[in-house]
Amino acid sequence: MRVLAFEDSYDIEALLVAGGVNLETMTLQQRWNSSDALEHIQAFKPDILLLDHFMPPMNGLEVLKLLLASSTQRPRTIVAMSSEPSMNEAMLHAGADCGVIKFEVATLPIWN
C-alpha cells in the first residue's frame, strides 16, 4: 500500500507507529507543505492520500479540489485530517472519503 501524507506539523509515521499500525506493509511518504502537491500525487501514485487542512501554501481543501478537477488518477482513499471537525466536513463535501481528527489517524480501518 502506498500512502502519501500532506501534513506540516506532525510526523505521520510516528502517529501511526504510536497507534500500533504495521508500517511494513506500506510505503509512506510525507510532504511537509503542499508546494507542487499535484505533481507529487502524480509521481507517487498513492493508494491512500492523507490531507491536512491547515497547511501552506495551499490548504487541504484546495489540494483536494485541484486533484479532483485534474486528470490525475484519484487515490483509492482520500482522508481529510484536521484538528477542526468543520474543516473535515468541508473536505468530505468536496470529495474526501473520510475525515479524522489528525491525532486519531491510526484508528482508521484502512490500515487493517
N, C-alpha and C positions, 0 to 999 in steps of 0.2 A: 504494500500500500504506500502510495506517495502522498505526503502531507506537506502543504505549503502554508505557512502562517505569516500573516502580516500583523505584527504586534510590536509596538515601540517601547513598552515599559517592562514587560515581564518575560522571562525566559520560558518559553512554551515547553521545551524539553524538560526543564526542571519541574514545572507544574504537572506534566504527565507522569514523570517518574514518581513524584511525591504522591500522586493519586493511584499508583500501582499499575499504570499502563505499561505493557511489554513493548518496548521500542524495537526489539529485534525483528519484528515483523513489518517494520516500516522504514521508509527513507523520509526523514524530516528535514525541511529547510525553513529557516526563519529569516524574514526580511524585517529590519528594524525601522523601516519607513516605507511609504508607498510610492517612492520615485520609480518610474518605469514599471509599475505594477503589472500592466497588461503584458509587457514583454517577458517579465519573469514567469507569469502564468503560462504563456505560450511556450516558453522554453522548457519549463519543468514538467508541465502536463500533470498537475496533481489530481489524485482521486478525491482528496479532501482539501478544501480551502477554508482556512480559518481567517476571518477578517475582524480585526479590532475596529471599532467605530472611531474612537478618538485617536487619530494617527496623522502625522504630517507627511507630505503636503496635502494629499487627498485623504478624506476620511473614508471609512469602510463602505459607507453608503455610496459615495461617489465611485469608488473602485468597483463595487457590485454593479452599478448602473452602466458603467463603461464596459465591463466584461459582458454583460447580458446584451448590450447593444452591438457588440462586435461579432465577428465571425469566429472568434476563438472558441475552441471546444470547451463546453461547460464542464467543470468538475462534477463528479457524481454527487458529492455532498458539499454544500456551502454552509458554513457555520458562522453566524453573527456572534461576536463576542464583545460585550461591553459591561462596564460596571453600572450602567444606566439602563434599566429594563425598557424604557421608551425608545431608546436607540435600537435595541434588538428588535422591537416591534416594527419600527420603520424599515429595517433591513428585511424582516420577514415579508412585509407587504411588497417590498421591491423585488423579492425572488429568492431570498435565502431559504434554506431548507429547515433550519432550526436556529434558535438563539439560546445563548447561555451566558450567565454571569461568568466572566473570564476565569475567576478563581475556581470554578466548578467544571472546567473543560474536561478534566479527567473522568468525570462521571457520565459522560455521553456514551450511549450504547454503541456508537460507531467504532469503538476501539475493540470490541469483542469479536 
